[in-house]
Amino acid sequence: MKLYLARSGLQVEDLDQLNIIHVTGTKGKGSTCAFTERILRSYGLKTGFFSSPHLVQVRERIRINGQPVSPELFTKHFWRLYHRLEETKDSSSCVSMPAYFRFLTLMAFHIFLQEKVDLAVVEVGIGGAYDCTNIIRKPVVCGVSSLGIDHTSLLGDTVEEIAWQKGGIFKCGVPAFTVLQPDGPLAVLQDRAQHISCPLYLCPPLEALEEGGPPLTLGLEGEHQRSNAALALQLARCWLQQKGHQAPPSSGLGELKVFRPNVLRQMPLAPVFQPTSHMRHGLRDTEWLGRTQVLQRGPLTWYLDGAHTASSVQACVRWFRQALHRSHRPSRGPEVRILLFNATGDRDPAALLKLLQPCQFDYAVFCPNLTDVSSAGSADQQNFMVTLDQVLLRCLAHQQHWSRLAEEQASPDPWSPASPEPGEPTSLLLASRPPCTHSTSSLVFSCISHALQWISQGRDPVFQPPSPPQGLLAHPVAGSGAGVLREAAAIHVLVTGSLHLVGGVLKLLEPALSQ
């Protein structure tokens, strides 16, 4: 990466000018970055924000003041960087261009420097230690969001191994913050920090910062976002403090408060302070599409969350059920619950689908992360590493997993113990209905557009595609289900399992995002 950076016309030292906040984690690192960026922007600072993946357009990965860079700016810097790398390639090497993510990381650095941002919030791609964003040598502050199991083929099979990778972004003398983690990975983070003399602090819960003041309002829904917001407040406050930011007297850094944790831990506790008005407004105004997002469209309510790990799907289920409870209106007529799901990479779809079962869906729909069967106009969402046959076979496998889970639920083993398996999220189970009384029909569609056409049945006032393709209702479940959906008083659709799936759905439901 250093060689590519040099060939692009920059040195590692040049990145020090960006006053970077570097954030890693398994769950919530993107949301943490979004909160952090919005808080600091509320102080009047010019912000850069590099994140991944994008949902609809690749420009979303590189933002200035919260907005994706313009097509003109993106195009200008793309070709400038491309030609520079072409001109400086080594004739003896067959690789002249960095891989996709590295290229975009280089582009982000160039754009942020050219646009003279006051700071850049940089989200790690995968892991930390060997991620190409870790070329940053002097960030202002680092953050680690909640850890869990993901990308095991690259990062390791245990949370401790993954924690070692994440702790690789720590730098000597640079303050770092993390949220409460299980003891094992927390100890690994401590060891990593101590080894390189990085001051690492544990974030107190958001409740501690709310004590003595009004509750904080978050722009992102879901109880799990409170942990991300607590980390973001510490990162923003530390950045302001480290850079000696002269805030107006009414804003400041937040008045310190006394906090006595219930459990004394070896890791130093981060400051407990009264959030300033700028911090409060930043948290309230944060937007981060595709994460606990709700779109209300006539009788349809779309619940979009890109959860793709076991723990994030658990959080998604809690959020979805709470949202359903809030929206419930008695005697409105028949309501239908639909799951739209896909999973990619080395994730365990059976485990994720099992966690989703307590939501008691009427239909489970599976499709690849392709907006349409034709790839025209969807270049930003194409994955050239897999074939159409491969992704469709995977969707069929997801359907088979779902069917097997439904059979197991309908025919419980009379000799099995009544208590749940270790680690099973019992708090998510619905106690009001016996497990064998609810069955789910399932369908596989070849693309997202066909899946949405069947789900919406023309009842979404925004998503109005041309007439459905011939054969869309040929399957008996599709035919009978279409009648149910046309008569339903309310249709609740949870889209989850993949951020790329959520991005494809947003592209169709929110056409303005493609413009």
Secondary structure, DSSP 4 states (H G I P E B T S, - for coil): -HHHHHHTT--GGGGGGG-EEEEE-SBSHHHHHHHHHHHHHTTT--EEEE-S--SS-GGGGEEETTEEPPHHHHHHHHHHHHHHHHHT--TT-S--S--HHHHHHHHHHHHHHHTT-SEEEEE-SSSSTTSGGGG----SEEEE-B-----HHHH-SSHHHHHHHHGGG--TT--EEE----HHHHHHHHHHHHHTT--EEEPPPHHHHHTTSPPPP-SS-STTHHHHHHHHHHHHHHHHHHTT----TTTSS-EE-----SS--SSPBPPPEE--HHHHHHHHT---TTSSEEEEETTEEEEE----SHHHHHHHHHHHHHHHHHH--TTS--EEEEEEE---TT--HHHHHHHHGGG--SEEEE--S-SSSS-TT-GGG--TTS-HHHHHHHHHHHHHHHHHHHHHHHS--TTS-SSPPTT--GGGS-TTS-GGG---EEEE-SSHHHHHHHHHTT--SS---SSPPTTTT-SHHHHHHHHHHHH-SEEEEEEES-HHHHHHHHHHH-GGGG-
